[in-house]
Amino acid sequence: MTTNPDDRTVFPSAPISWRLQVIGWSAILVILALLIWLPRAVRMPTTNSALFFVFIAGILFIAWLMNPRKLILTRDRLIIERFLLPISLPRDSMSEARIQPEAMTPSLRVCGNGGFFAWVGWFYKKEFGLYRAYVTDSKKTVVFRAGKRICVVSPADPEAFIECLQRSTY
């Protein structure tokens, strides 16, 4: 956690958990094996094979760009910084923040990235209903309500994040 002079407190996202690393690297190995085997098995022309590779590599790259990097708390916003398309939530709409390890277990992925080095997107859990997740370590999850929706994030230091959030929100 770092506090900047312009009244922004920065919390790095939790490091990518061992479980997510296993899921991500296993998926990459399976995809690479398919990229090598599939063109030969179906006698795919080289151009189609190259396009297939570029398509799969593009999906993986976009998934990586959407991973949460840090959480920035300002006076009036929570910004979930990513390489692509940061998310900005108004602080005055936030309530009910709590640390809840393994908050996403069990959940159903509705739309999003379910394991390429993060869980990002829309998920469903009976306890929460439909919710948004920006998680890199399921053991460090913080759950909060932002307006009418539930959000789950994973700062590296959940206790400090909750303390800072509650200090000026409630």
N, C-alpha and C positions, 0 to 999 in steps of 0.2 A: 504494500500500500504506500503510495506517495501522494502528498498534498502539494499542489502547485499554488503559486501566488494568486492566480486568477480564480481561486476558490473551487478548484476541481480536484477531487480525490480519485486516484487511479488504482484500481485493483486488477492485477493480472488474472486471467482465467486460470483455473487449476491446470496443472500439467496434464497432458493426455494420459489417461489411466492405462494401466497394463492391459486391462480387458479390451479397451478400444484399440490399442496398438495391435493386439493379437487379431481382432476382427478385421481391422484395416489392412494389415500386411497379408493376412490369409486371403482376403478378397482380392488383393492385388495379384498375389501369386496364382490364384485360380483364373483370374482374367488373363494374365500373361500366358498361362498354359492354354487357355482357350484360343487366344490370339495366334499361338503357334500351331495348335492342332487343328482348329476349325477350317482354315483355308485349305489345308491338305485333305481333310476328310470329305469336304464337299466340292473339292476342286474349284475353289473360288479363284477368279482371276486376280492377279497381283494388285491391280488398281482397287478392286473392291476390298481386298484384304487391307490395304493401306488406309482406305477410307474408314473401315471398321475400327482399325487401331486408333486413328485420329479421333473418331467419335467417342470411343471408350476413354481415351486419355483426356479428352475435353470434359467428360462427365466427372472424372476423378479430380481434375484441376478445379473445376467450378465448386465441387464439394469442399475442397481444401480452402478455396477463397471465402467460403461462407462460414468457416469455423470461427467461433468467438475467440478473440485475442485478449481483450481486456474489458473491464467494466469501468465506466467513468461516471462518477456522481458529481453533478454540479448543483447549484442552488435549486434549480427547477427541473432538472432532467436526469434520467439514467440513460446513458449511451452504451450500447453493447457494440463495441468496436470489432469490426471484421475487416478483412482485406477488401471485401466487396459489400456494398450496401449495409452500412451501419444501421442499427436499430435505435430509435430514440423514443423513450417513454416519459411522459410528464410525471414528475415526482408527486404532485398533488393528487394524482389518481391512485397512488400506491398505498396498500394497506395489508395487514395480516402477514407481514414478512416473518418467516421462520426457517430455521435450519432443519432440514429433513433429509438425512442421508438415504440414498436409494429411493428417492421420491418417485422416480420413473418406473420402478419395478412393481408389478408388471404393467406395461403400457403397450398400446397398439399404435404403430406409426400410421398416421393418416396421410401425410404428405411431407416429405423431407428426407434428410440424410439420417439413416439409422445405423451408422457404424463406421463410416470412413473417417476415422479419427475424431469424431464428435457425433452427438445426437443433436440435430438442428432441424426445427420445423414444427409441424402440427402433430400432436400425439393425443391419444385418448386413454383415460384411466377412469374407472368407475368413481373413485373418490373425488377427482377434479372435474370430470367431464372433458371437453376438448380444451387443450392447453398448448402453449408455445414452449419449446425447450431450446436452450443454448448451452449445452452441457458438454464438458470435456472430461469430467470425473464424477461418476454417479455417487461416490462416497462423500462428496463435498457439495451437495445440492442445497440451494436456498429456494424456497417456494414463496411467491408473493402474488398478491392480486393487484393487477393494473387495470383500473376501471372495472369492466365486466369480465375480463379474462384473467386466467391464471398463467403465470410465467415461472419457469424453472431455469436457474442459472447455476454455474459452478465457479465461484471465485476461489482463488488459491487459499484465501483466509476467510472462510464463511463467517466466523465470529466477528472479525473486524468489519466486514461488509455490513452485517446486520446492525452492529452498533452505530456505524456511520449513517446508515439509512434511517434508523429509528431516531437518531439524535435530532434530525431536522424534519422528519416526516410526521411523527406522531406528537 
